[in-house]
Amino acid sequence: MLAGLAWRNLWRQPRRTLLNVISIAFAALIMVFLLSFQMGTYATMKENVLQVIDGYAQVQPTGYQDSPDLKKTIADSDAIMKQIETVTGVATTAPRTTTFAILSNGEKSVGAAVLGVDPEREVRVSRLNRSIIHGNYLDREDSNAIVLGAALARSLGVEVGDSLTLLGEGLDGSIAADVLTVKGIFESGTPELDRQLSEMPLARFQEDFAMDAAVNLIVVTGPTLAGVLDALPDLEPLLNDREVELKSWKQLQPGLDAAINLDLNTSLMWYASMVIVVVFIILNTLLMSVLERTREFGVLLSIGMRPGKLGVMIWMELSLLALLGLLVGIGLGCVVTLLIGHYGLELPGAEAIFSQWGLPGRLYPRLSLLSISAGPGAMALCIFLAGILPYRRVRRLQPVDAMRAA
Amino acid sequence: MSTILECKHLTKQYHQGDTTVNALQGVDVSFNKGEFVSISGPSGSGKSTLLHIIGSLEQPTDGDVILDGISLRNESRRELADIRLNRIGFVFQAYNLIPVLTAAENVEFILQLQGVDRQARRARSGELLKQVGLEGLENRRPGQLSGGQQQRVAVARALASHPAIVLADEPTANLDSKNSDELLALMSKLNQESNVTIIVATHDPKVIAHTRRHIVLTDGNIETDETRAA
């Protein structure tokens, strides 16, 4: 009964109601689209950055993250990988060795990060093989091959097929030296990696650096980042008593996490301002409507409507208005997001920032339950809470005083 | 006849700035079941105040109202709302129907507040609108009805809950002569048929002529209280 009456009351002033609905709907539309856009961009950033090299998680020797050292190794990596791959959400793992070494070509020498990788497993955790611009990526037959970042190759003045010298310190303190042939040159999209990174076959690395079968870390990945994050609590018990620790993507890429959080928090302040403005507009209109109808409320109280019910009716009017506006806004927001999600959105002038985070030139918003519900949900909550004000005002009305109102 | 309403030493004072206005000065009066009573008096004599206090819309400064055996003095706002809903019917000068509801829905609204089921509500509103001569106009909204028709809906609404008393404040003030006559004839008929007590505050001599008992208030006191022979 109250809902029906509240609904009819809403349409006493159709133009006013429509304006309010449009205000709420527009704010909801903007929030659905912008949140979807942000979430889509963050997801692309994470996927692009993490899939290049880090993976969604890593198993590392204890303390390795803070102080990487060739001597910090995982002894039983095969057993750990087998166990990890049984957990739901994890698709595959890949072992790595990693160190810094001198790469030389004639008189040119450059300090570089050298990774030892199992090519067959590596292509399942990293997209570096898809970033090859000259030559080919490593494969299982390779022995003395190496792939390099494009900027590193330029610094060394090498091309595919050239040889270069590797010089470093082995696990046992011996000198690690080798002559490797450049098999491929990659351009990952991340300038830092292209300047510093090189990869060679794991077995050759272990031989050169006297590591036997030891590895420095295990990269963990899965079909989705969320799936791997969900799997982390199940992975922890498998690693107990092995002197290793599990690192999630946030620990592997704290800069990326901080950048996302900063951007999100800045946006949240903007969203909050928008919600506050819209809520005040709606509240102002409703209070005006309450003032206009004070006499009528007096009549309703006179004929026996309880003050609480009258307050609930006003609160329902506000709620119905909010619900209508939010549903329209969410619907339009989804349509706009899906359309732009299909064609993508180009933001000219932002290429430098995009490449820093591995973003493509065209960005695609992604609809999710969170992006659909977070903004409109916050708005609904604020509007419902704001409804307490007219509710309280109406509850305090005295029938005779209200009926005397002009 | 049994007493349905008793006013005991009703006093009402208002404060307007530094001035105290004595709207009612110890009014003692009783009303019997089935009476049709008019209360008249000059402006400011306390008619509306008395009606408001009887209708539990205002609290007296002193004194008490006993309605159908219930003292209204110490009831909460919620309980007073329930008393108004179940025991008192109101007819206002300006009709005061809910503009977004149809004639039938305005009558049913009271019954909805009482929790009466849909079928019973429909039957009761149909019966009342027929009684007040508005058959066929059930689905019209107040804006689509004349003043006289709106006041008839208001009367039907006032009777919907089978109240102990109906309070009418200047019910004919906004009506022309023809509609006033029709409304008074209707109220007299309903008073006799339903045996409901009707108390009307009025300036209108026609209304006074329709009632058997007439109370005149002056300066918040009862000046005369006369009952004519049947």
HADDOCK unambig.tbl for C-alpha pairs under 7 A between the chains (distance, minus, plus):
assign (segid A and resid 8 and name CA) (segid B and resid 100 and name CA) 6.17 0.50 0.50
assign (segid A and resid 9 and name CA) (segid B and resid 100 and name CA) 6.62 0.50 0.50
assign (segid A and resid 299 and name CA) (segid B and resid 96 and name CA) 6.61 0.50 0.50
assign (segid A and resid 301 and name CA) (segid B and resid 81 and name CA) 6.89 0.50 0.50
assign (segid A and resid 302 and name CA) (segid B and resid 57 and name CA) 6.51 0.50 0.50
assign (segid A and resid 302 and name CA) (segid B and resid 84 and name CA) 6.91 0.50 0.50
assign (segid A and resid 303 and name CA) (segid B and resid 84 and name CA) 6.07 0.50 0.50
assign (segid A and resid 303 and name CA) (segid B and resid 85 and name CA) 5.78 0.50 0.50
assign (segid A and resid 303 and name CA) (segid B and resid 89 and name CA) 6.99 0.50 0.50
assign (segid A and resid 303 and name CA) (segid B and resid 90 and name CA) 6.59 0.50 0.50
assign (segid A and resid 304 and name CA) (segid B and resid 81 and name CA) 4.53 0.50 0.50
assign (segid A and resid 304 and name CA) (segid B and resid 82 and name CA) 5.84 0.50 0.50
assign (segid A and resid 304 and name CA) (segid B and resid 84 and name CA) 4.86 0.50 0.50
assign (segid A and resid 304 and name CA) (segid B and resid 85 and name CA) 3.93 0.50 0.50
assign (segid A and resid 305 and name CA) (segid B and resid 81 and name CA) 6.11 0.50 0.50
assign (segid A and resid 305 and name CA) (segid B and resid 113 and name CA) 6.83 0.50 0.50
assign (segid A and resid 306 and name CA) (segid B and resid 78 and name CA) 5.80 0.50 0.50
assign (segid A and resid 306 and name CA) (segid B and resid 81 and name CA) 5.44 0.50 0.50
assign (segid A and resid 399 and name CA) (segid B and resid 57 and name CA) 5.87 0.50 0.50
assign (segid A and resid 400 and name CA) (segid B and resid 57 and name CA) 6.05 0.50 0.50
assign (segid A and resid 400 and name CA) (segid B and resid 58 and name CA) 6.81 0.50 0.50
